[in-house]
Amino acid sequence: MRLDKYISLTGNGTRSVIKSEIKKGAAKVNNVTVKDPAYKVNEDNDKIIWKGKLLKYNEFHYYMLNKPAGMICAASDPKHDTVLRLFNDLKIKGLFTVGRLDKDTHGLLIVTDDGMLAHNMLSPKKHVSKTYYVTVDNNIDESLIEYFANGIDIGEKNITKPAKLTIVDNNSAYLTITEGKYHQVKRMFGHFKLKVTYLKRVSMGDINLDESLKEGEFRPLYKEELKILEKYK
Ligand code: URA
């Protein structure tokens, strides 16, 4: 793997900043300063020092992906492209997405190989909130704020848990929910005969989508974000 990629994957910042710092002599491979960002390192055997500190691959891996539409959240699928294909180059075994987004949904996905974290973040007991930016095909009436706050019947055993709707304009809003029922956002708006035309997850708990990630791009979670995840463990 390239030296700049390795340093970025171990959570040390963006590729472009890392590249320029490598050129200035911030990286050592096996005790020798390497100024070529494209230098190939062996991530299993090489000793890589960044600004005086030995880098280690974490026991577990945590990434934030900006999911594009058109990909599904599955390990593999004979018919559909999967978001995990984007991670193939990393050659990390056992990566999966924390929860799922529909094929046509965009936005924040946490991808990890830490099963315990995923279990806890998805546990109904932890009430991890998820916020979506939604556009719909017709007017969003202000009365929906109260309906969503009180819970609605979407054909499940129980009504939906209190959800917070913040209307942006006639056709768009942010919706925060604490559950993850199948097609939940689409079904909640569908209950009011509104068809979701665009859906993007912008946050999970206190982790916000990094808007500098283009669709299909991912990055390791930063240290502050990993601290937030500790709460869910
Ligand atoms: N709700 C939906 O309807 N779809 C998603 O992908 C996520 C939440």
Boltz pocket constraint, residues with backbone or C-beta under 6 A from the ligand:
constraints:
  - pocket:
      binder: B
      contacts: [[A, 100], [A, 101], [A, 102], [A, 103], [A, 105], [A, 181], [A, 182], [A, 183], [A, 184], [A, 185], [A, 186], [A, 187], [A, 199]]
      max_distance: 6.0
